[in-house]
Amino acid sequence: MSFFIAKDGHSLIEGLHHITTLAGNVHRNNQFFTRVLGLRRVKQTVHHDSPDIYHLYYGDKTGRPGTVMTSFSIPRIRRGRYGAGGGRVAFAVRRDTLSFWYERLSAFGLKKIKTVRYFGESTLSFAGLDGELLSLVEVEKPVGAPWKAKDIPQGMAIRGCHSAALCLGDHTPVAELLVLLGYEEVGLEANCRRFSLGYGNGANIIDIETNPTVKSAQPGAGSVHHIAFSVAGLPQLLILREALLDAGYRVTSVHNHTYFQSIYLRAPGGVLFEISTNGPGFDKDEDVAHLGKSLKLPKRHRHMQAYLDKRLEPLQD
């Protein structure tokens, strides 16, 4: 049984919060997620430790936890390699939309597009412009409302994250951690185990693909940097931190990322996990109507605003 059971019988974890990838050219990354996939850019800020690197957030209208993809855009970064310690990302869409997406992705010149059945769900897998491995999964009743993109009918639009998949040489240690966080193993298909919360914000699934002979992943453009899980607020985050420390995991102190607070731990097999609070949210420093329109800096870097406004190339909508 999980150590992290709340009063309602559910884990303090509410699902995915966001998933972060590494990217190359920032304009290509921005166009891919906003123009091709139709997500909203809800925040443009910078890497906390390297403020000359863009950190972009994409999601639904407000960047609700469970809908968010983020990218660190590093110029001239080499292409990453998928392998042990790597990850894949799946988005949720409504039923009977994959044919629309197949035609759309093909028209934009994306590669490795194919339709498969995965755990009984119709799934369209493809590679993004940086080589990131992505999927669209048809869901009967997706959670939330999509962002209204210009040329994507609302009924066809991405509704948020569906799941994250991890590639590992040995699934057991990470499976134990997921169970500790409140997940339950709910399925096995070929070499993949599915874990689910069975409730939460709609992004409730983690898949583990086990391959003892696969080479280690190489970080680079298109690779998953970390996977973040969602909790309601700071009290829940502190409870989880103490419980993870008691269980023997090495966990960071609480980091303030302006729009949420979080802790980090390196999961067995090399995947970086983050646990983040749902708030205060992306409208903390700009109103919802103008999210992602201008460069917003963490407090520690605000003295660099004039310099970074000139240093970082402006993004186009």
C-alpha positions, 0 to 999 in steps of 0.5 A: 500500500502507498505511504501517501494516502489522503483522507479520500483514499487517494494518493496525494499525487494527482497525475502528471503536472508537466513533462519537459524535453530538450530542444534545439532551435527555439523558433522551431520548437515554438512553431511545432507545439503551437502551430502543428499541435495547436497548444497554447504557449502559456509562459515564456521564461528562462532556465533558472540556472542558465538564463540565456536559455529559453524555457517555454511552457505549452498547454491549455488555456491556463496551463492546467496541470496535466496539460503542460509540455515544456522545453529547454531550447539549447542552440546547436544541441546534438540530437538525443537518442532514445534508450534506457532512462529515456521517455516518451509522451502521449497526448489525449484526443477525442474518439475518431480524430486520428485520421485528421491528425494523420493527415495534418502531421503528414502535411507538416512533413513529420516522420515515423507516423503510424497507427497502432492499438496500445493497451486497447486504445487507438494510438497515433505515434510520430516523431516531432521536429527534434526527434521527440517520440510522441503519441496521440491517444483516443480517449472516450471522455477526455478531461478539460477543454482544449485551447482554440487553435486557429486551424484545428477544429475544437473537437479534434484538438489535443486535450492534455497529456495522456501518459508518459512512458519510460524505457528501462533495463529493469522495471522493478525499482521504478515500479516500486517507486510508482506504487509508493506514490500511489500508482497501481499496475493495471496492465501488461502488454508485451514488454510494457507494464501500465501503471495508473492512479485510476483518478486525478487530473486525466493524465494518470498513466505511466508506462514502463517499457522493459528492455534489458539489452537496450543502450542507455539514452543519450540526452539531446534534442528530442529527449525527455529531461524530466517528468513532473507529478502533480500535488495540490499544494505545499503541505502535500509536497512536504509530506511527500518529501519527508516520506520519500526521505524516510523510504531512502530516496535522495530528494532535493529541498523545495524549489520555488519556480514562481508558478509552482514549487517542486522537489526532485529525485533521480528515479532508479534507472536514471529518469529525473522525477519532479513533484510540483504543486498545482499553484500559484499558476501561470497567471501569477505575473500576467493575466490569462488573456496574455499568457506567454506573450512576453518574457517573464523572468524568475526573481533571481534574474529580473535584474537581467531583463533588459539584457535578456530582452536583447539577447533572446530572439523574440518569439512569434505567435 
